[in-house]
Amino acid sequence: MARRNLTGAVDFAYLENFAANDAGVIEEVLNLFREQAGIWSSMLDASAEGWRDAAHTLKGAARGIGANHLGELCAAAEADGPQHLADVLHALDLVLADIAAYQHEQALQSLKTPR
């Protein structure tokens, strides 16, 4: 599959392998990540009391889907402080863009595949 529109923020081969190429599981995991990203992103502000908890939670979720760079940035924020939060938010945006492109590609592929 030609994933030429992706930035590389997510290692989809890792996710596909981890989910045993089960398209339904992959879709569900990515949808959950996208939904929760809205919650996490609003908490990734130095003035928010729970920003470190949000970074920790996002770190695990990111690594779980193969968004390793985002996971590393979250770890840096946890360890070094909120000065990394802008980088975390930027990386999260890239991950969400890649997920949207991946899901769009999967939808197009499903239209081409006979059932």
VOPAGU-2260 file (C-alpha; in pm, 1 decimal, decimal comma):
REM VOPAGU-2260
SITE   aa  ch    i         X         Y         Z
SITE  MET   A    0       0,0       0,0       0,0
SITE  ALA   A    1     143,7     339,4     -97,1
SITE  ARG   A    2     135,9     557,3     212,2
SITE  ARG   A    3     294,4     854,0      40,5
SITE  ASN   A    4      83,3    1111,3     225,8
SITE  LEU   A    5     203,5    1007,5     570,5
SITE  THR   A    6     469,1    1195,4     767,1
SITE  GLY   A    7     615,5     890,7     937,7
SITE  ALA   A    8     487,3     995,4    1279,4
SITE  VAL   A    9     324,9     653,7    1323,9
SITE  ASP   A   10     481,0     317,4    1246,7
SITE  PHE   A   11     171,8     155,3    1102,5
SITE  ALA   A   12     362,0    -165,3    1021,0
SITE  TYR   A   13     422,5    -202,7    1395,2
SITE  LEU   A   14      53,8    -144,5    1471,0
SITE  GLU   A   15     -62,1    -382,9    1198,9
SITE  ASN   A   16     175,9    -652,9    1323,2
SITE  PHE   A   17      77,3    -597,0    1686,2
SITE  ALA   A   18    -292,4    -623,8    1594,3
SITE  ALA   A   19    -227,6    -933,3    1376,7
SITE  ASN   A   20    -348,8    -732,5    1074,4
SITE  ASP   A   21    -702,4    -729,2    1212,4
SITE  ALA   A   22    -848,2    -423,0    1039,3
SITE  GLY   A   23   -1132,1    -398,0    1290,5
SITE  VAL   A   24    -896,7    -390,1    1588,1
SITE  ILE   A   25    -669,3    -137,1    1417,4
SITE  GLU   A   26    -964,0      87,3    1337,4
SITE  GLU   A   27   -1095,8      67,0    1693,1
SITE  VAL   A   28    -755,4     143,2    1847,5
SITE  LEU   A   29    -696,5     440,0    1616,7
SITE  ASN   A   30   -1046,0     577,3    1680,1
SITE  LEU   A   31    -993,0     552,7    2056,0
SITE  PHE   A   32    -658,3     728,6    2025,0
SITE  ARG   A   33    -816,1    1009,5    1820,5
SITE  GLU   A   34   -1103,4    1054,9    2066,0
SITE  GLN   A   35    -876,8    1062,5    2368,0
SITE  ALA   A   36    -630,1    1296,8    2197,4
SITE  GLY   A   37    -887,9    1573,2    2235,5
SITE  ILE   A   38    -886,7    1522,9    2611,0
SITE  TRP   A   39    -509,3    1496,1    2639,0
SITE  SER   A   40    -435,5    1796,7    2420,0
SITE  SER   A   41    -646,6    2025,4    2636,8
SITE  MET   A   42    -452,1    1906,4    2942,0
SITE  LEU   A   43    -108,2    1952,9    2780,9
SITE  ASP   A   44     -76,6    2307,5    2907,0
SITE  ALA   A   45     172,8    2408,0    3175,7
SITE  SER   A   46    -103,6    2590,4    3362,4
SITE  ALA   A   47    -318,4    2275,1    3377,8
SITE  GLU   A   48    -277,5    2085,5    3702,0
SITE  GLY   A   49    -273,2    1743,6    3534,1
SITE  TRP   A   50     -37,7    1814,2    3243,1
SITE  ARG   A   51     221,3    1561,1    3364,7
SITE  ASP   A   52     -42,7    1287,8    3401,0
SITE  ALA   A   53    -169,6    1366,8    3050,6
SITE  ALA   A   54     183,7    1344,1    2911,9
SITE  HIS   A   55     232,7    1010,3    3087,0
SITE  THR   A   56     -94,1     868,1    2956,2
SITE  LEU   A   57     -27,1     994,6    2605,4
SITE  LYS   A   58     324,0     845,5    2617,5
SITE  GLY   A   59     186,8     494,6    2667,9
SITE  ALA   A   60     -90,4     531,5    2414,6
SITE  ALA   A   61     147,6     674,3    2154,5
SITE  ARG   A   62     394,7     391,5    2198,0
SITE  GLY   A   63     107,7     144,2    2175,9
SITE  ILE   A   64      16,3     257,7    1825,3
SITE  GLY   A   65     373,4     301,0    1703,2
SITE  ALA   A   66     402,4     678,4    1749,9
SITE  ASN   A   67     744,2     644,4    1909,2
SITE  HIS   A   68     868,1    1001,0    1859,2
SITE  LEU   A   69     557,9    1134,4    2031,2
SITE  GLY   A   70     616,8     887,8    2313,6
SITE  GLU   A   71     974,3    1010,2    2353,2
SITE  LEU   A   72     863,9    1373,5    2360,8
SITE  CYS   A   73     606,8    1290,2    2627,9
SITE  ALA   A   74     878,7    1116,3    2831,1
SITE  ALA   A   75    1098,1    1427,2    2798,8
SITE  ALA   A   76     813,4    1647,6    2919,1
SITE  GLU   A   77     751,9    1418,2    3214,9
SITE  ALA   A   78    1119,5    1416,8    3310,7
SITE  ASP   A   79    1231,7    1768,5    3222,2
SITE  GLY   A   80     922,9    1982,7    3255,4
SITE  PRO   A   81     656,4    2165,5    3060,4
SITE  GLN   A   82     896,2    2341,8    2821,9
SITE  HIS   A   83     854,0    2033,2    2598,3
SITE  LEU   A   84     475,0    2059,7    2576,5
SITE  ALA   A   85     472,0    2264,8    2255,7
SITE  ASP   A   86     679,1    1991,5    2089,1
SITE  VAL   A   87     442,7    1727,2    2226,3
SITE  LEU   A   88     141,2    1909,5    2083,2
SITE  HIS   A   89     309,1    1951,4    1744,7
SITE  ALA   A   90     399,9    1580,9    1734,7
SITE  LEU   A   91      45,3    1491,2    1837,2
SITE  ASP   A   92     -87,1    1694,1    1543,6
SITE  LEU   A   93     140,7    1497,7    1307,3
SITE  VAL   A   94      26,0    1167,8    1456,0
SITE  LEU   A   95    -339,4    1266,0    1416,1
SITE  ALA   A   96    -276,7    1371,1    1055,1
SITE  ASP   A   97    -111,1    1037,1     983,6
SITE  ILE   A   98    -397,7     849,3    1145,2
SITE  ALA   A   99    -649,5    1042,8     935,3
SITE  ALA   A  100    -452,1     970,1     617,5
SITE  TYR   A  101    -415,6     602,5     710,5
SITE  GLN   A  102    -786,2     564,3     784,2
SITE  HIS   A  103    -873,9     743,6     461,7
SITE  GLU   A  104    -647,5     509,9     268,5
SITE  GLN   A  105    -803,6     208,7     439,3
SITE  ALA   A  106   -1150,6     332,6     346,8
SITE  LEU   A  107   -1047,5     378,0     -16,8
SITE  GLN   A  108    -889,5      33,5     -19,2
SITE  SER   A  109   -1209,9    -122,2     114,7
SITE  LEU   A  110   -1399,5      25,8    -180,0
SITE  LYS   A  111   -1159,0    -147,1    -420,5
SITE  THR   A  112   -1162,5    -484,9    -247,5
SITE  PRO   A  113   -1442,3    -721,5    -350,9
SITE  ARG   A  114   -1637,8    -858,6     -58,9
